[in-house]
């Protein structure tokens, strides 16, 4: 569950898949911006700069998976070197 907020642009060294379960917002991935809502499925290849914005006052429920498995807390700011 994430509150109404906007994550800073970042990337991961693994692939990420996100399914939006409730709430709505926007996903920035590379050069594209897409509205997301319940049922939206997002695939992010490794090292693709991205950020998710929850615009719903009730928050956004999502489920994510990473391949290879690892901590989603490990991310890199896309504006700095690793």
Secondary structure, 3 states (H helix, E strand, C coil): CECCEECCCEECCCEEEEEEEECCEEEEECCEEEEECCCCEEEECCCCCEEEEECCCCCEEEEEEEECCCCCCCCEECCCCC
